[in-house]
């Protein structure tokens, strides 16, 4: 990170800034690279999930989550928690919503603890003040 709300890419040898991109919020997840795109989430006032072009820093898309602390890949999609703390799948390549995961009245907890196994989502979720381990089909 270049500053609190700006991501910068620097040359390893010289430290010269190659590009900078304004995020509008704090980086809150690991940054992962796949096929020339950087994937990551931010938290705070502008919490979003981003896909940024590694070559020039341009934002391919951002998806409003109001705070992303975890995300997982599932086939051609990204699984994350939306602004209402419900699990969703978005298309990894264009950021469009693919599917809202049926989750009854459960909400993903703030830590967004989720795993995928055999086309099933397992998550720590809350209903009221009680936490549960919840499983649902993707």
N, C-alpha and C positions, 0 to 999 in steps of 0.2 A: 504494500500500500504506500502511496506517495503522501497522502494525508488522510484524514478521517473519512472523507467522502470521495476520494479520487484514487483510482487504480492506475498504476503506471507500469510499463514494461521497459526494462533497461537492458542494455548490452552487458553481458557478463564481464567482459574484459575492461571496458572503459567506464562503465556506469552511466553512459549517455542514455538519456530518455528517448525511447523509440516512439512511444505513444502514451497518451493519458486519456482516461475516460472517467467522467463524473458519474458516480453511482447514486448519490443522494442519501446514503445511509451507511452504517457500519458493516463491513464484511463480517459475516457471522458463521460461515461454514468453511470447510476446506475448499480449495479451488481444484477442479478436476478438468483435465484436457481430454477431449475425444474428437478425432477427425478435424483438428484445427479450430475447435471451439473450446472456450473456457466456460465451465459451468460452476455456478456458486450462488449462495444466497446471502441476503443482507437483512439486517434487523433495524428496528427503530422506526422513526417516523416514515421512512420510505421503504419499508421492508418489501423486497421483491426477490424473485428468482431470476437470474440472468444467464444468457448465453452471449458471449462476447467473442468476436473474431480475434484469434491469436495474432494474426498477421498485422492488423492495423488498429485494434482496439475498438472498432465500431460495435455497437450493440446490435446483435442480430434480433434479439427480442428480450423483453422483461415481462414477468408474470407477477401481478400483485398478490402478495401473500400476507402482508402486514407483519412479516417476520418469518424467515426461513432459517431453521437451525439444523435441518437434516433433509437429505433427499436421496432417493435411490433410483437406479436405472432398472427398467423393466421392458424388455424387448426394445421397441423404438420410442419408448416413452420415459418420462421422468415422473416418479411418484413423489408427491410432496403434500403438505398440508396447506389448504387454502386460507383465505382471510377469515373464514368461519370455523377454523380448526377441524375441517373435514378433509379426508384424503381424496386427492384427485390425481388423475393421470393427464399429463400434457404431452403433446408431440415434442419429442426431443429436438426436432429439426426446425420447427416454426413457432413453437410456444403456444399453439392453439389447444384449447381444452379438448381432450379426447373423451374423458369419462369421469363423472363424479362417482366415487365408490360409496355404495350403500353402507351406512354406518349407524343406522337407527338414531338414537339420541346421544350416542357417545361422541366425545370430542377428543382429538389427539392432544396429548398433554404438551406443555410448553417445551419439553425436551425432544419431542417428536421422535420417540424411540419406535422404529419400525424395522421389520425385516420381511423379505419375500422368500417363500419357499414353495416350489411346485404350484405356481399360479395362485398362491394364497398370500394375503397380507396378514401379518401378525403385528399387533401394535399395543402399546400401553396407552389406554384411553381412559377418560373420566366420564362419569355420569353423576352430576352433582358434585359432592365432595369425596366420592369414592373412586379409586383407581381400579381398573380391570385389565386383564390381558384379553384382547379381542382378536378374533380371526374372521376373515371374510374372503370371498372369492374375488379375484381380479378379473 
